[in-house]
Amino acid sequence: ANAIGGPQDDLAAARWLKVAADSGNPVGQARFGRLIALGIGVDPDPVEAGKWYLLARAAGLDDPYLRDFFAGLTD
């Protein structure tokens, strides 16, 4: 995701962060939610991004970017 040690690969980053998110890792949930919100490596989907943010928040992790993103969503 950050191109440390090799070329940046957004698709691989999204796949690995999804694995972490699905495994219940709050950091993975927040990072994957951010990728979805920004459409990096995946199609943008505000509802799906909001879901991952809420799961990360329920586990005690706050992501300021996702908090602001979530607050800006409409019904």
VOGULUM-156696 format. One record per atom (N, C-alpha, C): residue in three letters; x, y, z; atom name. Coordinates in steps of 0.02 Angstrom, whole numbers, plus 32768, in hexadecimal, padded with zeros to 4 digits. Example, Ala and Ser with C-alpha at 12.3 -4.5 7.8 and 13.67 -1.06 7.14 Angstrom:
2
[rec ALA; [8294; 7EE4; 8186]; N]
[rec ALA; [8267; 7F1F; 8186]; CA]
[rec ALA; [8294; 7F5B; 8186]; C]
[rec SER; [8282; 7F90; 8162]; N]
[rec SER; [82AC; 7FCB; 8165]; CA]
[rec SER; [8285; 8002; 818A]; C]
//
This chain:
75
[rec ALA; [8029; 7FC4; 8000]; N]
[rec ALA; [8000; 8000; 8000]; CA]
[rec ALA; [802B; 803F; 8000]; C]
[rec ASN; [8063; 803D; 8023]; N]
[rec ASN; [808F; 8078; 8029]; CA]
[rec ASN; [80CD; 8072; 7FFD]; C]
[rec ALA; [80D2; 803E; 7FD5]; N]
[rec ALA; [810B; 8033; 7FA8]; CA]
[rec ALA; [814E; 8031; 7FCD]; C]
[rec ILE; [814E; 8012; 8007]; N]
[rec ILE; [818C; 8009; 802C]; CA]
[rec ILE; [81AA; 7FC5; 8018]; C]
[rec GLY; [81E5; 7FC6; 7FFD]; N]
[rec GLY; [8206; 7F88; 7FE9]; CA]
[rec GLY; [81F2; 7F6E; 7FA5]; C]
[rec GLY; [81CD; 7F95; 7F80]; N]
[rec GLY; [81B9; 7F7F; 7F3D]; CA]
[rec GLY; [8188; 7FB1; 7F1F]; C]
[rec PRO; [816F; 7FA1; 7EE4]; N]
[rec PRO; [8141; 7FCF; 7EC3]; CA]
[rec PRO; [80FC; 7FCE; 7EE6]; C]
[rec GLN; [80D9; 8005; 7EE2]; N]
[rec GLN; [8097; 800A; 7EFF]; CA]
[rec GLN; [8067; 7FDF; 7ED7]; C]
[rec ASP; [8040; 7FB6; 7EF9]; N]
[rec ASP; [800F; 7F8A; 7EDA]; CA]
[rec ASP; [7FCD; 7F92; 7EFF]; C]
[rec ASP; [7FA3; 7FBD; 7EE6]; N]
[rec ASP; [7F64; 7FCC; 7F08]; CA]
[rec ASP; [7F36; 7F90; 7F0D]; C]
[rec LEU; [7F34; 7F67; 7ED9]; N]
[rec LEU; [7F09; 7F2C; 7EDA]; CA]
[rec LEU; [7F1F; 7EFA; 7F0F]; C]
[rec ALA; [7F61; 7EED; 7F13]; N]
[rec ALA; [7F7A; 7EBF; 7F46]; CA]
[rec ALA; [7F6F; 7EDC; 7F8C]; C]
[rec ALA; [7F7A; 7F1D; 7F94]; N]
[rec ALA; [7F6E; 7F3D; 7FD5]; CA]
[rec ALA; [7F26; 7F33; 7FEB]; C]
[rec ALA; [7EF7; 7F3F; 7FBD]; N]
[rec ALA; [7EB0; 7F37; 7FCD]; CA]
[rec ALA; [7EA0; 7EEE; 7FE0]; C]
[rec ARG; [7EBD; 7EBF; 7FBB]; N]
[rec ARG; [7EB1; 7E78; 7FCA]; CA]
[rec ARG; [7ECA; 7E67; 8010]; C]
[rec TRP; [7F08; 7E7C; 8021]; N]
[rec TRP; [7F24; 7E6A; 8062]; CA]
[rec TRP; [7F00; 7E8E; 809B]; C]
[rec LEU; [7EEE; 7ECD; 8090]; N]
[rec LEU; [7EC9; 7EF0; 80C4]; CA]
[rec LEU; [7E84; 7ED3; 80CF]; C]
[rec LYS; [7E66; 7EB9; 809A]; N]
[rec LYS; [7E24; 7E97; 80A1]; CA]
[rec LYS; [7E2C; 7E59; 80CB]; C]
[rec VAL; [7E62; 7E33; 80C1]; N]
[rec VAL; [7E6F; 7DF8; 80EB]; CA]
[rec VAL; [7E74; 7E0C; 8134]; C]
[rec ALA; [7E9A; 7E41; 8141]; N]
[rec ALA; [7EA1; 7E59; 8186]; CA]
[rec ALA; [7E5E; 7E71; 81A2]; C]
[rec ALA; [7E39; 7E96; 817A]; N]
[rec ALA; [7DF8; 7EB0; 8190]; CA]
[rec ALA; [7DC7; 7E77; 819E]; C]
[rec ASP; [7DC4; 7E46; 8171]; N]
[rec ASP; [7D97; 7E0D; 817B]; CA]
[rec ASP; [7DAA; 7DE4; 81B8]; C]
[rec SER; [7DEA; 7DE7; 81CA]; N]
[rec SER; [7E02; 7DC1; 8205]; CA]
[rec SER; [7DF3; 7DE5; 8246]; C]
[rec GLY; [7DD7; 7E21; 8241]; N]
[rec GLY; [7DC4; 7E46; 827D]; CA]
[rec GLY; [7DF9; 7E76; 8296]; C]
[rec ASN; [7E2D; 7E82; 826F]; N]
[rec ASN; [7E62; 7EB1; 8282]; CA]
[rec ASN; [7E49; 7EF8; 827A]; C]
[rec PRO; [7E43; 7F1F; 82B0]; N]
[rec PRO; [7E28; 7F63; 82AC]; CA]
[rec PRO; [7E51; 7F92; 827F]; C]
[rec VAL; [7E93; 7F8B; 8280]; N]
[rec VAL; [7EBD; 7FB5; 8255]; CA]
[rec VAL; [7EB0; 7FA2; 820C]; C]
[rec GLY; [7EAB; 7F62; 81FE]; N]
[rec GLY; [7E9B; 7F4B; 81BA]; CA]
[rec GLY; [7E56; 7F63; 81A5]; C]
[rec GLN; [7E27; 7F63; 81D2]; N]
[rec GLN; [7DE3; 7F7B; 81C3]; CA]
[rec GLN; [7DE4; 7FC5; 81B0]; C]
[rec ALA; [7E08; 7FEC; 81D7]; N]
[rec ALA; [7E0C; 8034; 81CA]; CA]
[rec ALA; [7E32; 8042; 8189]; C]
[rec ARG; [7E6A; 8020; 817F]; N]
[rec ARG; [7E91; 802C; 8142]; CA]
[rec ARG; [7E6A; 8015; 8104]; C]
[rec PHE; [7E48; 7FDC; 8109]; N]
[rec PHE; [7E20; 7FC4; 80D0]; CA]
[rec PHE; [7DE6; 7FF4; 80C3]; C]
[rec GLY; [7DC6; 800C; 80F8]; N]
[rec GLY; [7D90; 803D; 80F0]; CA]
[rec GLY; [7DA8; 807C; 80CE]; C]
[rec ARG; [7DE5; 8091; 80DE]; N]
[rec ARG; [7E01; 80CD; 80BE]; CA]
[rec ARG; [7E0D; 80C0; 8073]; C]
[rec LEU; [7E27; 8085; 8062]; N]
[rec LEU; [7E31; 8075; 801B]; CA]
[rec LEU; [7DEF; 8075; 7FF6]; C]
[rec ILE; [7DBB; 805B; 8015]; N]
[rec ILE; [7D79; 805A; 7FF4]; CA]
[rec ILE; [7D5E; 80A1; 7FED]; C]
[rec ALA; [7D66; 80C9; 8020]; N]
[rec ALA; [7D4F; 810E; 801D]; CA]
[rec ALA; [7D71; 8135; 7FE5]; C]
[rec LEU; [7DB1; 8128; 7FDC]; N]
[rec LEU; [7DD8; 814B; 7FA9]; CA]
[rec LEU; [7DD9; 8129; 7F66]; C]
[rec GLY; [7DC0; 80EB; 7F62]; N]
[rec GLY; [7DC0; 80C6; 7F23]; CA]
[rec GLY; [7E06; 80B2; 7F0F]; C]
[rec ILE; [7E30; 809E; 7F3E]; N]
[rec ILE; [7E74; 8089; 7F30]; CA]
[rec ILE; [7E77; 803D; 7F30]; C]
[rec GLY; [7E81; 8020; 7EF5]; N]
[rec GLY; [7E85; 7FD7; 7EEF]; CA]
[rec GLY; [7E42; 7FB4; 7EEE]; C]
[rec VAL; [7E0E; 7FDA; 7EFB]; N]
[rec VAL; [7DC9; 7FC0; 7EFA]; CA]
[rec VAL; [7D9B; 7FF7; 7EE1]; C]
[rec ASP; [7D5E; 7FE4; 7ECF]; N]
[rec ASP; [7D2D; 8017; 7EBB]; CA]
[rec ASP; [7D18; 803F; 7EF9]; C]
[rec PRO; [7D11; 8080; 7EF3]; N]
[rec PRO; [7CFB; 80A7; 7F2D]; CA]
[rec PRO; [7CB3; 8095; 7F40]; C]
[rec ASP; [7CA8; 8090; 7F80]; N]
[rec ASP; [7C65; 807E; 7F99]; CA]
[rec ASP; [7C5D; 809D; 7FDF]; C]
[rec PRO; [7C3A; 80D5; 7FE4]; N]
[rec PRO; [7C35; 80F7; 8024]; CA]
[rec PRO; [7C13; 80CD; 805A]; C]
[rec VAL; [7BE3; 80A5; 8047]; N]
[rec VAL; [7BBF; 807C; 8079]; CA]
[rec VAL; [7BEE; 8046; 8095]; C]
[rec GLU; [7C13; 8025; 8068]; N]
[rec GLU; [7C43; 7FF2; 807E]; CA]
[rec GLU; [7C7B; 8011; 80A8]; C]
[rec ALA; [7C92; 804B; 8095]; N]
[rec ALA; [7CC6; 806D; 80BC]; CA]
[rec ALA; [7CAB; 807E; 8101]; C]
[rec GLY; [7C6D; 8094; 8105]; N]
[rec GLY; [7C4E; 80A3; 8146]; CA]
[rec GLY; [7C48; 8066; 8171]; C]
[rec LYS; [7C39; 802D; 8152]; N]
[rec LYS; [7C33; 7FEE; 8178]; CA]
[rec LYS; [7C76; 7FDD; 8199]; C]
[rec TRP; [7CAC; 7FE1; 8174]; N]
[rec TRP; [7CED; 7FD0; 8190]; CA]
[rec TRP; [7D02; 8002; 81C6]; C]
[rec TYR; [7CF0; 8041; 81BD]; N]
[rec TYR; [7CFF; 8073; 81F0]; CA]
[rec TYR; [7CDA; 8061; 8231]; C]
[rec LEU; [7C9B; 8051; 822C]; N]
[rec LEU; [7C74; 8040; 8268]; CA]
[rec LEU; [7C8F; 8002; 828B]; C]
[rec LEU; [7CA5; 7FD1; 8264]; N]
[rec LEU; [7CC3; 7F95; 8283]; CA]
[rec LEU; [7D04; 7FA6; 82A8]; C]
[rec ALA; [7D2D; 7FD0; 8289]; N]
[rec ALA; [7D6B; 7FE5; 82A9]; CA]
[rec ALA; [7D5C; 800D; 82E9]; C]
[rec ARG; [7D2B; 803A; 82E5]; N]
[rec ARG; [7D18; 8062; 831F]; CA]
[rec ARG; [7CFE; 8036; 8357]; C]
[rec ALA; [7CD6; 8003; 8346]; N]
[rec ALA; [7CBB; 7FD6; 8379]; CA]
[rec ALA; [7CF4; 7FB2; 839E]; C]
[rec ALA; [7D2C; 7FA9; 837B]; N]
[rec ALA; [7D65; 7F88; 839A]; CA]
[rec ALA; [7D92; 7FBA; 83BF]; C]
[rec GLY; [7D80; 7FFA; 83BE]; N]
[rec GLY; [7DA5; 802C; 83E3]; CA]
[rec GLY; [7DD6; 8055; 83BA]; C]
[rec LEU; [7DD8; 804C; 8379]; N]
[rec LEU; [7E07; 8071; 834F]; CA]
[rec LEU; [7DE3; 80AB; 832E]; C]
[rec ASP; [7E00; 80E6; 8333]; N]
[rec ASP; [7DE4; 8121; 8312]; CA]
[rec ASP; [7E13; 8137; 82DA]; C]
[rec ASP; [7DF8; 8141; 82A0]; N]
[rec ASP; [7E1E; 8159; 8266]; CA]
[rec ASP; [7E01; 819E; 8255]; C]
[rec PRO; [7E27; 81D3; 8260]; N]
[rec PRO; [7E0C; 8217; 8253]; CA]
[rec PRO; [7DF3; 8221; 820C]; C]
[rec TYR; [7E16; 8205; 81DA]; N]
[rec TYR; [7DFF; 820D; 8195]; CA]
[rec TYR; [7DBA; 81EC; 818D]; C]
[rec LEU; [7DB4; 81AE; 81A4]; N]
[rec LEU; [7D74; 818B; 819C]; CA]
[rec LEU; [7D3D; 81AB; 81C6]; C]
[rec ARG; [7D4F; 81C5; 8201]; N]
[rec ARG; [7D1D; 81E8; 822A]; CA]
[rec ARG; [7CFF; 8221; 8203]; C]
[rec ASP; [7D2A; 824A; 81E4]; N]
[rec ASP; [7D12; 8283; 81BC]; CA]
[rec ASP; [7CEC; 826B; 817F]; C]
[rec PHE; [7D05; 8238; 815F]; N]
[rec PHE; [7CE3; 821C; 8124]; CA]
[rec PHE; [7C9D; 8204; 8138]; C]
[rec PHE; [7C98; 81DE; 816F]; N]
[rec PHE; [7C59; 81C3; 8186]; CA]
[rec PHE; [7C28; 81FA; 8199]; C]
[rec ALA; [7C41; 822E; 81B9]; N]
[rec ALA; [7C17; 8266; 81CD]; CA]
[rec ALA; [7BFA; 828B; 8190]; C]
[rec GLY; [7C1C; 8287; 8158]; N]
[rec GLY; [7C05; 82A9; 811B]; CA]
[rec GLY; [7BD6; 8281; 80F0]; C]
[rec LEU; [7BC8; 8242; 8104]; N]
[rec LEU; [7B9A; 821A; 80DC]; CA]
[rec LEU; [7B52; 8232; 80E6]; C]
[rec THR; [7B2C; 822D; 80B1]; N]
[rec THR; [7AE4; 823E; 80B5]; CA]
[rec THR; [7ABB; 81FE; 80BE]; C]
[rec ASP; [7A7C; 8207; 80CC]; N]
[rec ASP; [7A50; 81CD; 80D3]; CA]
[rec ASP; [7A4F; 81A4; 8093]; C]
//
